[in-house]
Amino acid sequence: MDIIALIERIGEGPTAALFGVITGLIFGVAAQKSNFCLRAATVEFARGKLGGKVAVWFLTFSTALVWVQSAQLLDLFRQADSRMMSVPGSWSGAIIGGLIFGVGMVLSRGCSGRLLVLAATGNLRSVVSGLIFAVTATMSLKGILAPLRDRLAGLWITGAQNVNILDALHLPDWTGLAVGIVFAIAGMYLAKRNEIGVKTWIFASGVGFAVAVGWVLTFMLSQVAFDPVPVNSVTFSGPSANTLMFFLDRHSVLEFDVGLVPGVVLGAFLSSLLSRQFAWQGFDSVPVMRRSMIGAVFMGFGAMLAGGCAIGNGVTGTSVLAGTAWLALFCMWIGAMVTDFLLDQRSMTPATAC
């Protein structure tokens, strides 16, 4: 790909947005086909099962880790240049925000990425929850909730930069790839044991591959662009806020984030349409609507406090071995499992509701 020629033709901002669209298209198609959802995996695990939802999550998580760490070893990408690693991380934000996000995704019956994909397939519940998530994320980034987020995030920070787990443990560079392979073996074992079809294997892995594509494309752009370009990949907290502001503020500029969200929507929409899975759906009842809206608020604030959502921390951040991302992911699992135990297991709410 001749990025310089592309920049000269359309400009740096549109090129970044185009890369966001490409990454989003891959993610949207793969996520829609595989039914990837962190909430579904955590609830299944909380109910004592290592079923298909957990297998899909393991395949996605491991694929991202393997591809990104391979790109790192091949000098196609430098995780030290990524936005997540080049700025201070927050341990307190990862813990508190991760727990809050975990609670929210169980209440909403879907993580933020899953809600975006479902919204593109005609699920009006996800449309409403997704908009509330985006508004809350914006309020947490720049609005009335920003001071609270800053205060909580500032309780315990990593220092000048985020923590690379390998560097902190003094491990060789190939360790990240080895860990990814171990997770991949576990994912393939679970997929085989649960008789998951080959197509689901491929598309679940495609979600993780989209994360690697985003990292490599933005890194390549950063190496040739005149203005500084953030090296980032798939996440839905910051991009949801930035995309919302792009359509509300005529002074906003095109960037990777602004292309990512429409790309996911378009990919999931086309995938559901071609497979005849597009269908209009609404809320089952007022209590369900109220619960989903509250959950969306929790996710919006929790994601911005934790520095990323179920994808931004749980797949994208962990793939570059960011210490706060691994901690946030762990806390998301804990928050989701406890919430499911306290609220849903007693009423036997189906684990596959999202």
ABEGO torsion letter per residue (X at the ends): XBAAAAAAAAEAAAAAAAAAAAAAAAAAAAAAAAGBBAAAAAAAAAAGBBBAAAAAAAAAAAAAAAAAAAAAAAGABBAAABAAAABBBBAAAAAAAAAAAAAAAAAAGEBAAAAAAAAAAGBAAAAAAAAAAAAAAAAAAABAAAAAAAAAAAABBAEABBBBAAAAAGBBAAAAAAAAAAAAAAAAAAAAAAGBBAAAAAAAAAAAAAAAAAAAAAAAAAAABABBBBBBBBBAAAAAAAAAAAAABAABBBBAAAAAAAAAAAAAAAAAAAAGABBBBBBABAAAAAAAAAAAAAAAAAAAAAGEBAAAAAAAAAAAGBAAAAAAAAAAAAAAAAAAAAAAAAAGBBAAAX
